[in-house]
Amino acid sequence: MPNNKLKTERIDVRVPTPFLKKVEEYQLEQSIATRTQALLELARYGLEARRKQD
């Protein structure tokens, strides 16, 4: 039976407090369960926007 789960890796990232506050605001506005999920979503949006620019 194939494992369809996406492999993940744990990383430790330090960010400025004001940046984290903005991420948490986004998390609440979008009803996202965790900061990790909010950060991943924002990173995906940023990467996709960058790809469209290139």
N, C-alpha and C positions, 0 to 999 in steps of 0.2 A: 504494500500500500504506500503510494508516494506521499511524502511530507510536503504539503503545500504552504507551510508557514514560511514567511519571509525571515531570513536570518537577520538577527539584530546584534548590535555591539553596544556596550555600555561606554559612555564617554563622560568626562567631568568637564563642565564648561563654567567659567566665571564670567558674569556679565554685570555691567553697571546697574545699580539699583533702579534708576529711572527707566532704563530699557526693560527690566523685568516687570516694573509696574505697568508699562504699556502692553506687554505680553499678557499679563494677568487681566487687564481691562478687556483685551481682545477675547481672552478665554471666557470671561463672564458674558460679554456681548453675544458671543456665538454659542453659548451653552456647551462649551467643550469641557469634558470631565477632568482633564489634567493639564498642567503646564507643558508637560512633554508633548502631548497631542497638539496643543496650541503652537508650540515652537516648530514641530514637524510640519504642520499645515502652513505656517507662515514661510518656512524655508522652501516648501514645495512651490508655493505661489511665487516666491522670489526667483527660484530657479527657472520656473516656467516663463516668467516675464523676461528673464535674461535670455533664455533660449529664443524667444520670439524676436528679440532685438538683434540677435546675431544673424 
